[in-house]
Amino acid sequence: MKLPRLDNVLKAVGALALVGAIVAAAVPLLGLVSITASSGHWAITDVVLHGAMRRAVATQSLGIEPPPLSDIAMIAEGAGHFEIGCAPCHGRPGAAPPPIPEGMTPPPPYLPPRIEEWKPRELFFIVKHGVKFTGMPAWAAQRRDDEVWSVVAFLLALPELDPESYLQLAYGELADSAPALTGFPGGISRDATGAEPAAPDAGAALPAEAAVCARCHGIDGRGRGLGAFPRLAGFPGEYLHATLESYASGIRDSGIMEPVAASLDAESMRRVAAYYAEQPAAGAAPAEPAAPPAARREDEGPLALGRRIATEGFALRGVAPCAYCHGPDPVARNPLFPDLAGQPQRYLARQLEQWTRGGGRGGTEYAEVMYEAARRLEPDEIDAVAQYYASLPTQP
């Protein structure tokens, strides 16, 4: 039997390859590929894609070191975002995913029983970067790893939460009305008569647009007392309005605040800013810190060091006293310079850390002033000045 010549075999193989390539190109060009979510994946496609995703996350998250993740402030911050950014697709304790996202391919999983399958670094990678070929988006502010870790801290706590404890974390004082909230991202709190809740000590009704803000910052604007959320009460309306605009435009980085601010139109921003500006700022006053020693010593404590930075600055390093712009002296200042007394230490330290990075923490035309001041501070000095301002009583 005469064998076919090698060159004829190669020609036949080449012809088959060409036909295969033409068919492979023609199928999508003719619109014959099924791209419908209703058709789902073939079982083998689902196995391959999911397996590839898990291996990619495991490999590409190597080297990520989680910070401590048991802080209630981190968990509460993550819960606040989860309710408006994640629960609409993944569901929440006591409420499985709603029917619309169930029609996605693949459908978003109900998370409480799935969290233990992932390491904290892997959860961080998924939350920050999202997942292609699914509806899982990347974090809106890629420079805000601190926010992503707060979501991870919440996810680690999620499997142990019952519906009541979840609502308390996500809604604070609005938790009792949370199950019936509808019509606005994060919900609008109204009682059975449809009336808007009044703010404590103020009498002014909470605007509907501010209800999503009140979940984290409180109806009274004092931040729920967890150290997770900054105080808004008593801030100048001009500053609050400029802050909302900078979040909405992305000038100021925050994957948590950007979608909330972007959902507000110009008039809603003005109403929210005016409402919180009218709330009394003074709450429980922390003890006044002790006066610092006359000269810095190696054993100088963080509170004394923080007070020195705030009231004296470091002239040789070009760090002006914080008090020139941010108090605590009760003098008239530019309304775009926020009063820092009584703000949570964790919040203040995080803001200063963002300023040191030289981008993503804008908001007003004075941003460059803060970039120059903050970048000259050492990490321990940032913590010290944050601790000092957190120790001060809020100004009435």
C-alpha positions in Angstrom: 0.0 0.0 0.0 1.4 3.3 -1.1 1.5 6.0 1.6 0.4 9.5 0.8 3.2 12.0 0.3 4.1 14.2 3.2 3.5 17.4 1.3 -0.1 16.2 0.4 -0.8 15.5 4.1 0.4 18.9 5.1 -1.7 20.5 2.4 -4.8 18.6 3.6 -4.1 19.6 7.2 -3.6 23.2 6.1 -6.9 23.2 4.2 -8.8 21.8 7.1 -7.3 24.4 9.4 -8.3 27.1 7.0 -11.8 25.8 6.8 -12.0 25.6 10.6 -10.7 29.2 10.9 -13.3 30.4 8.3 -16.1 28.7 10.2 -14.8 30.0 13.6 -14.8 33.5 12.2 -18.1 33.2 10.4 -20.1 32.0 13.4 -19.7 35.2 15.4 -19.7 37.4 12.3 -23.1 35.9 11.3 -24.5 36.5 14.8 -24.8 32.8 15.5 -23.1 32.9 19.0 -25.6 32.8 21.8 -24.9 35.8 24.1 -28.2 35.7 25.9 -28.2 35.6 29.7 -31.3 33.5 29.5 -29.4 30.6 27.9 -27.0 30.3 30.7 -23.6 28.6 30.4 -22.8 25.1 29.3 -21.8 23.1 32.3 -18.2 22.8 31.0 -18.1 26.5 30.3 -19.2 27.2 33.9 -16.6 24.9 35.3 -13.8 26.3 33.2 -14.6 29.9 33.9 -15.2 29.5 37.6 -12.1 27.4 38.0 -10.0 30.0 36.1 -11.4 32.8 38.2 -10.6 31.1 41.5 -7.1 30.3 40.4 -6.5 33.8 39.1 -7.7 35.3 42.4 -5.6 33.0 44.5 -2.5 33.6 42.5 -2.9 37.4 41.9 -3.7 38.1 45.5 -0.5 36.6 46.8 1.5 39.2 48.7 -1.5 41.2 49.9 -1.3 41.6 53.7 -4.6 42.2 55.5 -4.7 44.8 58.3 -6.5 43.9 61.5 -10.1 43.4 60.5 -12.1 43.1 63.7 -12.6 46.8 64.4 -16.3 47.6 64.7 -15.7 50.9 62.9 -14.5 49.1 59.8 -17.3 46.6 60.0 -20.0 49.3 60.3 -18.5 51.3 57.4 -18.5 48.1 55.3 -22.1 47.4 56.2 -23.2 50.8 55.2 -21.7 50.3 51.7 -22.9 46.7 51.4 -26.5 47.7 51.8 -26.6 50.0 48.8 -23.7 48.6 46.7 -23.9 44.9 47.2 -27.3 43.8 48.7 -29.3 44.8 45.6 -27.6 41.9 43.8 -26.4 39.5 46.5 -29.2 39.9 49.1 -28.7 40.3 52.8 -29.4 38.3 55.9 -33.1 37.4 55.9 -33.5 38.4 52.3 -32.1 36.3 49.4 -31.0 38.0 46.1 -34.0 39.7 44.4 -35.3 38.2 41.1 -33.8 40.7 38.6 -30.1 39.8 39.3 -31.1 36.2 39.5 -31.5 36.5 35.7 -27.8 37.3 35.2 -25.3 34.8 33.9 -23.8 33.8 36.3 -26.3 34.9 39.0 -24.8 36.7 41.9 -24.4 34.3 44.9 -26.0 34.7 48.3 -22.9 35.5 50.2 -23.2 34.4 53.9 -22.5 30.7 53.3 -19.8 31.5 50.7 -17.5 33.8 52.6 -15.5 31.0 54.3 -14.4 29.7 50.9 -12.2 32.8 50.5 -9.2 34.2 52.3 -9.3 37.8 53.4 -6.7 38.8 50.7 -8.8 37.1 48.1 -11.9 38.9 49.1 -9.9 42.2 49.0 -8.8 41.4 45.4 -12.3 40.6 44.2 -13.9 43.7 45.9 -11.2 46.0 44.6 -10.8 44.7 41.0 -14.1 43.1 40.2 -14.5 40.0 38.0 -14.8 40.0 34.2 -17.6 38.1 32.5 -19.8 38.7 35.6 -21.7 41.7 36.9 -19.1 42.3 39.7 -17.6 45.8 39.1 -14.3 47.1 40.2 -14.1 49.5 43.2 -14.9 53.0 42.0 -11.9 54.6 43.8 -8.9 52.4 43.2 -6.7 54.4 45.5 -9.0 53.8 48.5 -7.7 50.4 49.8 -8.9 51.5 53.3 -12.5 51.4 52.1 -12.1 48.1 50.4 -10.7 46.6 53.6 -13.7 47.9 55.5 -16.0 45.9 53.1 -13.8 42.9 53.6 -14.1 43.3 57.4 -17.8 43.4 57.1 -17.9 40.3 54.8 -15.9 38.3 57.3 -18.6 39.2 60.0 -21.5 38.6 57.6 -22.0 34.9 58.1 -22.7 35.4 61.9 -25.2 38.2 61.4 -28.9 37.7 61.9 -31.4 40.1 60.1 -31.7 42.4 63.1 -28.0 42.8 63.8 -27.4 43.4 60.1 -30.0 46.2 59.9 -28.5 47.7 63.1 -25.1 47.8 61.5 -26.3 49.1 58.1 -28.9 51.6 59.3 -28.1 52.6 62.8 -31.0 54.5 64.4 -33.1 54.0 61.2 -32.9 50.2 61.6 -36.5 49.8 62.8 -37.9 51.3 59.5 -35.3 49.7 57.2 -37.2 46.7 56.0 -39.9 48.9 54.4 -37.5 51.4 52.8 -38.1 52.0 49.1 -37.6 54.6 46.4 -34.0 55.8 47.0 -30.6 54.2 47.1 -30.3 52.9 50.6 -33.9 53.7 51.4 -36.0 56.6 52.7 -37.0 56.4 56.4 -40.7 57.5 57.0 -43.1 56.5 59.7 -46.5 54.9 59.0 -48.0 58.3 58.3 -45.4 59.2 55.7 -43.9 61.9 57.8 -40.1 62.5 57.7 -38.3 62.0 61.0 -37.3 65.0 62.9 -33.7 65.6 63.9 -32.9 65.5 67.6 -32.5 68.9 69.3 -33.2 70.7 66.0 -36.9 70.2 65.1 -36.2 70.4 61.3 -37.4 67.4 59.4 -34.9 65.2 57.7 -35.1 65.8 54.0 -35.8 62.7 51.9 -32.5 63.1 50.1 -30.6 63.0 53.4 -32.0 59.7 54.6 -29.3 57.7 52.9 -26.7 60.0 54.6 -28.4 59.5 58.0 -27.8 55.8 57.9 -24.1 56.4 58.5 -23.8 60.0 59.8 -27.0 59.9 61.9 -30.1 62.0 61.8 -28.4 64.4 64.1 -25.2 64.4 62.0 -22.9 63.3 64.8 -21.7 60.0 63.2 -23.4 57.3 65.3 -20.6 57.2 67.9 -18.7 54.2 66.4 -15.7 56.2 65.2 -16.5 55.0 61.6 -18.3 58.1 60.2 -17.3 61.8 60.4 -19.5 64.4 62.1 -21.4 66.6 59.7 -23.5 68.6 62.2 -22.6 72.2 62.4 -20.2 72.2 59.5 -20.7 75.2 57.2 -23.1 74.5 54.4 -20.6 75.8 51.8 -18.1 73.2 52.9 -20.6 70.3 52.9 -22.0 71.3 49.5 -18.4 71.5 48.0 -17.6 68.1 49.5 -20.7 66.5 47.9 -19.8 68.0 44.6 -16.2 66.8 44.8 -17.4 63.2 45.6 -20.0 63.2 42.8 -17.4 64.4 40.3 -14.7 62.0 41.4 -12.3 64.8 42.4 -12.3 63.4 45.9 -11.8 59.6 46.0 -14.3 57.4 47.7 -16.0 54.3 46.4 -18.5 54.6 49.3 -19.4 58.3 48.9 -19.2 58.8 45.2 -22.3 56.7 44.2 -24.3 58.4 47.0 -23.3 61.9 46.1 -23.7 61.2 42.4 -27.3 60.2 43.0 -28.1 63.7 44.2 -29.0 66.6 41.9 -27.7 70.1 42.6 -30.8 71.2 44.6 -30.7 68.0 46.6 -27.1 68.6 47.5 -28.0 72.1 48.7 -30.8 70.8 50.9 -28.7 68.0 52.4 -25.8 70.5 53.1 -28.2 73.0 54.6 -29.9 70.4 56.8 -26.7 69.2 58.4 -25.2 72.7 58.7 -28.2 73.6 60.9 -27.7 70.7 63.3 -26.0 71.5 66.6 -22.5 70.2 66.6 -21.9 69.9 70.3 -22.3 66.4 71.8 -20.6 64.7 74.7 -17.4 66.6 75.2 -14.2 64.5 75.7 -11.7 65.5 78.3 -9.5 68.4 77.4 -5.9 67.1 76.8 -3.1 68.1 79.1 -0.8 70.9 78.0 2.4 69.7 76.3 5.9 70.2 77.8 7.9 73.2 76.9 10.2 71.3 74.5 9.8 68.1 72.7 11.3 65.0 74.4 11.8 61.5 73.3 9.2 60.3 75.8 6.6 62.9 74.7 3.3 61.1 74.4 1.1 61.1 71.2 -1.5 63.5 72.7 1.1 66.1 73.6 2.8 65.7 70.2 -0.5 66.1 68.4 -1.3 69.2 70.3 2.2 70.6 69.4 1.6 70.0 65.7 -1.9 71.5 65.9 -0.9 74.6 67.8 2.7 75.2 66.9 3.5 73.2 63.7 7.0 72.4 62.6 8.4 75.6 61.2 11.7 74.1 60.0 9.8 71.4 58.0 7.3 73.8 56.5 4.3 72.5 58.6 2.1 75.3 59.7 -0.1 74.9 62.8 -3.3 73.1 62.0 -5.2 75.5 64.3 -4.7 78.4 61.8 -7.3 76.8 59.6 -9.1 74.1 61.6 -9.4 75.4 65.2 -10.1 74.6 67.9 -10.1 78.4 68.6 -13.7 79.6 68.2 -12.9 82.4 65.7 -14.3 83.2 62.3 -12.6 81.2 59.6 -13.0 80.5 55.9 -16.2 78.3 55.7 -14.3 75.9 53.4 -11.9 75.0 56.3 -13.6 72.3 58.4 -13.5 72.4 62.2 -11.8 69.1 63.2 -12.5 69.1 67.0 -14.3 65.9 68.0 -14.0 64.1 64.7 -13.2 60.3 65.0 -9.5 59.6 65.3 -9.6 56.9 62.7 -11.4 59.1 60.2 -8.9 62.0 60.7 -5.8 59.7 60.3 -7.2 58.2 57.1 -7.8 61.7 55.6 -4.3 62.8 56.4 -2.9 59.6 54.9 -4.8 60.4 51.7 -3.4 63.9 51.6 0.2 62.5 51.9 -0.3 60.5 48.6 -0.7 63.8 46.6 -3.9 62.9 44.7 -7.5 61.9 45.1 -8.2 64.0 48.2 -9.3 67.2 46.5 -12.5 69.0 47.2 -11.9 72.7 47.2 -9.4 75.2 45.7 -7.4 74.9 48.9 -6.4 71.3 48.4 -2.8 72.1 47.5 -2.3 73.7 51.0 -3.1 70.4 52.6 -1.0 68.3 50.3 2.0 70.4 51.2 1.4 70.2 54.9 0.5 66.5 55.2 3.3 65.2 53.1 5.8 66.5 55.6 4.3 64.6 58.5 5.6 61.2 59.6 3.1 58.3 60.2 3.3 58.6 64.0 2.7 62.4 63.8 -0.4 61.8 61.7 -1.7 59.5 64.4 -0.8 61.9 67.1 -2.5 65.0 65.6 -5.6 62.8 64.8 -5.7 61.7 68.4 -5.4 65.2 69.6 -8.3 66.6 67.5 -10.5 63.5 68.4 -9.9 64.3 72.1 -11.3 67.9 71.8 -14.9 68.8 72.6 -17.0 69.8 69.6 -17.7 73.5 69.3 -21.4 74.5 69.9 
